[in-house]
Amino acid sequence: MDAWIAGGGIGGLAAAAGLTRAGWRVRVSERGDALSTDGTGLVLWPAVVRELDRLGLGEELRRRAMPQPPGVLQRWDGRVLAEVDTERIRRRAGEVPYVVARPDLLALLFAALPEDTVRFGQPAPVDADADVLVGADGAHSAVRRRLAGPRHRLRDTGQTAWRGVIEAAAPHAGEVWGPGAKFGYTPLAAERTYFYAVLPTRLVEHHGDAPDHDLLLAHFGRWPAPVPSILRQADPARLLRHPLHYLAPRLPSYVGERTALLGDAAHTMTPDLGQGACQALLDAFTLARCLATASSGGDVAAALRQYDRLRRGPSQRVATAARWLGRISTARRGVHVRDALVRVASRVAR
């Protein structure tokens, strides 16, 4: 059977790898001229690592990535709110999360595909001559608009994020919350550190044409170490800036009779839980397993409905939780109450 996948990002390539292994003939349309080299760090949680193991890609992931180190959650004045014990995650889940550069993950998935599976420089189709069309074409998905209509669209959070990588290793992972803003950092392999910063968009607009790097230093330059040091080492020319959006209202279904949505096309979420890539991968591997039954004579429509039952609820709950965490972590009012509740919750969870 034939599958045409719109979009050659993480979710699209993972779906292609899973469907190819299940016996499907797969084509991927990617509008870019080559694999994307943009992006910084991604955290892959144990459930996703296990899925990559099933696909035979787990060991190569571990070679390209590094286990996430222990982390700390702080206030902007340096007070510790909570600590993240990755060994506790290992004891509970049998595996630790891994941190990987986005281009490395894309290359890993691409290498698992037969030659000529991905057709670069080709716009994503909204109709395709295939048994199944998979919309993995991102937050601005054309396949989603065709399937669900214009009512389901991106909404602005009023926040802007910056991301970058420095060529130095941070001592640990961390996130710092301040009134209306936050900053996070995670060591990557090869003595590098991925970082991100979030500020209200109105501050960006008020800043005018001045360099973004100056704005970040002005706002975060006196926050707890290693935040100022990370920013001073950042290359201003390589900062990635983008407004934060989420999809609303939630889709009533991820599938049509011969169409399925996954990843950002299905549930664009804010990055506050670091779950965007994980949810896209879980979508992709679940879809491939469901459609594996159709490749041996099963009902494609029934397989798609099963995928929708398995993934829509969990992924939409994660998207909702991410949105709420984004609001809480960058709140301007009630921060002392918030921080006290976080400290209590962290002690209870130990």
C-alpha positions in Angstrom: 0.0 0.0 0.0 1.1 3.6 -0.6 1.5 6.4 1.8 2.3 10.0 0.9 3.6 12.1 3.8 3.4 15.9 3.6 6.4 17.3 5.5 9.9 16.0 6.1 10.4 17.1 9.7 10.8 14.9 12.7 7.2 13.5 12.7 7.1 13.0 8.9 10.5 11.2 8.8 9.5 9.0 11.8 6.2 8.1 10.2 8.0 7.2 7.0 10.5 5.0 8.9 7.7 3.2 10.8 5.5 2.7 7.7 8.4 1.5 5.6 9.2 -1.1 8.2 5.5 -2.1 8.2 5.7 -2.8 4.5 4.2 0.4 3.0 5.6 2.2 0.0 6.2 5.7 1.2 6.9 9.1 -0.4 7.7 12.2 1.6 7.3 15.7 0.2 9.5 18.3 1.8 9.3 21.9 0.6 12.9 22.6 1.8 15.8 21.8 -0.5 17.6 19.6 2.1 17.3 18.4 5.6 16.9 21.3 8.0 20.0 22.3 9.9 18.1 24.8 12.0 17.1 24.1 15.6 18.8 23.6 18.9 18.2 20.9 21.5 15.4 18.4 22.1 14.7 16.2 25.1 13.5 12.7 24.3 11.7 11.0 27.2 12.0 7.3 27.9 8.8 6.3 26.1 10.2 7.8 22.9 13.6 6.2 23.4 11.8 2.8 23.7 10.0 3.4 20.4 13.3 4.2 18.7 14.7 1.0 20.2 11.8 -1.0 18.5 12.7 0.6 15.2 16.4 -0.3 15.6 17.5 3.3 16.1 17.9 3.5 19.8 21.6 2.7 20.0 22.4 5.3 17.3 20.4 7.8 19.2 22.4 7.2 22.3 25.6 7.6 20.4 24.5 11.0 19.0 22.8 12.3 22.2 23.6 12.4 25.9 21.6 11.5 29.0 19.9 14.5 30.4 21.8 15.6 33.5 20.1 16.5 36.8 18.4 19.9 36.8 17.3 22.7 39.0 14.4 25.1 38.9 15.1 28.5 40.4 13.6 31.9 40.9 15.2 35.0 39.2 16.8 35.9 42.6 18.6 32.6 42.8 16.3 30.8 45.2 15.9 27.1 44.4 12.3 26.0 43.9 12.8 22.3 42.9 15.4 19.8 41.7 15.0 17.3 38.9 16.5 13.9 39.7 17.1 12.1 36.5 18.2 8.9 38.3 14.8 8.8 39.9 13.3 8.9 36.4 15.6 6.0 35.4 14.5 3.9 38.4 10.8 4.5 37.6 11.0 4.3 33.7 14.0 2.1 33.2 15.7 4.8 31.1 16.7 8.5 31.4 15.7 11.2 29.0 18.2 12.0 26.3 19.1 15.4 24.9 19.8 15.5 21.2 20.4 18.3 18.7 17.5 18.6 16.3 19.6 18.3 13.1 21.2 15.1 14.5 17.8 13.5 15.1 16.6 14.5 11.6 19.8 12.9 10.1 19.2 9.7 12.2 15.6 9.3 10.9 16.6 10.2 7.4 19.3 7.5 7.3 16.7 4.9 8.2 14.8 5.5 5.0 15.3 3.9 1.6 17.0 6.1 -1.0 14.7 8.6 -2.8 11.9 8.3 -0.2 12.1 12.0 0.5 11.5 14.4 -2.4 13.0 17.8 -1.5 11.8 21.0 -2.9 8.3 19.7 -3.4 5.3 21.4 -1.8 3.2 19.4 0.6 0.2 18.0 -1.3 -3.3 18.5 0.1 -4.6 15.7 -2.2 -2.4 12.7 -3.0 -2.7 9.6 -5.2 -2.1 7.3 -2.3 -4.0 5.0 0.1 -3.2 7.4 3.0 -2.1 11.0 3.1 -0.2 12.0 6.3 -0.2 15.6 7.2 3.1 16.2 9.0 3.5 19.7 7.5 3.8 21.6 10.7 2.0 24.4 12.6 0.8 26.1 9.4 -0.4 22.8 7.9 -2.2 22.9 4.6 -3.4 19.4 5.1 -5.1 20.5 8.4 -6.8 23.4 6.7 -8.2 21.0 4.1 -9.3 18.5 6.6 -10.6 20.7 9.5 -11.2 24.1 8.0 -10.0 27.6 9.0 -11.7 27.7 12.4 -8.8 25.6 13.9 -5.9 28.0 13.7 -2.8 29.3 15.5 -3.4 31.6 18.4 -0.8 34.1 19.7 0.3 33.7 23.4 1.7 37.2 23.6 5.2 35.8 24.2 8.4 35.5 22.1 11.1 32.9 22.5 14.8 32.9 21.6 16.9 29.7 21.2 20.6 29.2 20.7 23.6 27.0 21.3 26.9 28.0 22.8 30.2 26.0 22.4 30.6 25.4 26.1 29.1 22.9 28.6 26.8 24.2 31.4 27.4 22.5 34.8 23.8 21.1 34.8 20.4 21.6 33.3 18.2 24.4 34.6 15.3 26.7 34.2 14.8 30.1 35.9 11.4 31.7 36.4 11.0 35.5 36.8 8.0 37.8 36.6 6.9 37.7 33.0 10.0 35.9 31.7 12.0 32.7 32.0 15.3 31.2 30.8 16.4 27.6 30.4 19.5 25.7 29.5 20.6 22.1 28.9 24.0 20.6 28.2 24.3 19.0 24.8 26.9 16.5 23.6 30.3 17.7 22.4 30.7 20.4 25.0 27.8 22.5 23.9 24.8 24.0 25.7 21.3 24.6 24.4 19.5 27.6 25.8 16.2 29.4 25.5 14.6 32.6 26.7 11.0 33.8 26.8 9.8 37.4 27.1 6.5 39.3 26.5 6.2 40.2 22.8 5.4 43.8 23.8 9.0 44.2 25.2 10.3 43.1 21.8 8.2 45.6 20.0 9.2 48.4 22.5 12.8 47.5 21.9 12.5 48.5 18.3 15.4 47.8 15.9 18.0 47.3 18.6 19.8 43.9 18.5 18.0 41.0 20.2 21.1 40.1 22.0 21.1 43.5 23.8 17.6 43.0 24.9 18.3 39.6 26.4 21.4 40.8 28.2 19.5 43.8 29.6 16.8 41.6 30.9 18.6 38.4 32.0 22.1 39.8 32.6 21.7 39.8 36.4 19.9 36.5 36.8 21.6 33.6 38.6 24.6 31.9 37.1 25.1 30.5 34.5 22.5 32.6 32.7 24.6 35.7 32.2 27.6 33.7 31.1 25.6 31.7 28.6 24.3 34.9 27.0 27.7 36.5 26.9 29.0 33.5 24.9 26.0 33.4 22.6 26.6 34.4 19.0 24.0 37.2 18.3 23.9 36.2 14.6 22.8 32.7 15.4 19.9 33.5 17.8 16.6 32.0 16.6 13.6 34.1 17.5 10.0 33.2 17.0 6.6 34.1 18.5 4.9 31.4 20.6 1.6 30.0 19.3 -0.8 27.2 20.1 -3.6 25.6 18.1 -7.2 26.4 19.1 -9.8 25.2 19.3 -8.7 21.6 19.6 -9.3 19.3 16.7 -12.3 17.0 17.0 -10.4 14.4 15.1 -6.9 13.8 13.7 -8.2 11.7 10.8 -10.4 11.6 7.7 -11.3 8.6 5.6 -7.8 8.5 4.0 -6.0 11.3 5.9 -4.1 11.5 9.2 -2.5 14.5 11.0 0.4 14.3 13.4 2.8 16.5 15.3 2.4 20.3 15.0 -0.2 19.8 12.3 -2.4 18.1 14.8 -1.6 19.8 18.1 0.7 22.8 17.8 1.8 23.4 21.4 3.9 25.9 23.3 7.4 24.5 24.2 6.9 24.8 27.9 7.0 21.1 28.7 9.6 20.3 26.0 7.2 17.8 24.5 6.7 18.9 20.9 9.2 16.5 19.4 8.2 13.6 21.7 4.5 13.9 20.9 5.2 14.1 17.2 7.3 10.9 17.4 4.7 9.1 19.5 2.1 10.1 16.9 4.3 8.8 14.1 5.1 5.4 15.6 1.5 4.9 16.8 0.2 5.7 13.3 2.6 3.2 11.7 1.6 0.4 14.1 -2.1 1.1 13.4 -1.6 1.1 9.6 0.6 -2.1 9.8 -2.6 -4.0 10.0 -4.0 -2.4 6.9 -0.9 -3.4 4.9 -1.8 -7.1 5.4 -5.4 -6.6 4.2 -6.9 -4.7 7.1 -9.3 -1.7 6.9 -7.4 1.6 6.4 -10.3 3.8 7.7 -10.5 1.6 10.9 -6.8 1.8 11.4 -6.9 5.6 11.2 -9.8 5.7 13.7 -7.7 3.6 16.1 -4.8 6.0 15.7 -7.1 8.9 16.5 -8.4 7.1 19.6 -4.9 6.4 20.9 -3.3 9.7 20.3 -5.7 12.6 20.2 -6.6 12.6 23.9 -3.0 12.2 25.3 -1.5 14.7 22.9 -4.2 17.3 23.5 -3.8 16.9 27.2 0.0 17.5 26.9 -0.7 20.6 24.8 -3.1 22.0 27.4 -0.7 21.3 30.2 2.1 23.1 28.2 0.0 26.1 27.7 -0.9 26.3 31.4 2.7 25.8 32.5 3.7 28.6 30.1 1.2 30.9 31.8 2.3 29.9 35.3 6.0 30.0 34.7 5.9 33.5 33.3 3.2 35.0 35.6 3.6 38.5 36.8 1.3 38.3 39.7 1.0 35.8 42.6 4.6 34.6 42.0 5.2 34.0 45.7 2.2 31.8 46.0 3.2 30.0 42.9 6.7 29.4 44.1 5.5 28.1 47.5 3.2 25.6 45.8 6.1 24.5 43.5 8.4 23.9 46.5 5.7 21.9 48.3 4.9 19.8 45.2 8.6 19.0 44.6 9.0 17.8 48.2 5.8 15.6 47.9 7.1 14.1 44.7 10.4 12.9 46.1 
